[in-house]
């Protein structure tokens, strides 16, 4: 059984590329273009949703990195340790090792 069809009248300028399609093939071409456009909108909606999810995850990662950096800076400045629950021994502070002293051991 043939599907019901409805007419859609569209006015396009004389220089529109549709007029390069041979007469008799234009309807099928326009229908294919409309179908393609509809499918592209669906695909782009999915892509937008995925990008939004990725963006949200990147923001969460960035926030976590900022928090970790702040904890590390505090630990290096002698404040609380970089790792929660790990405390330096009494009188110890977290410091950056002297790179010259380290490299001198290899001379």
Secondary structure, DSSP 4 states (H G I P E B T S, - for coil): -PPP---------TT-GGGGSPTTTHHHHHHHHHHHHHHHHHHHHHHHHHHHHHHHHHHHHHHHHHHHHHHHHHHHTTSS-SSTT--PPTT-------HHHHHHTT-
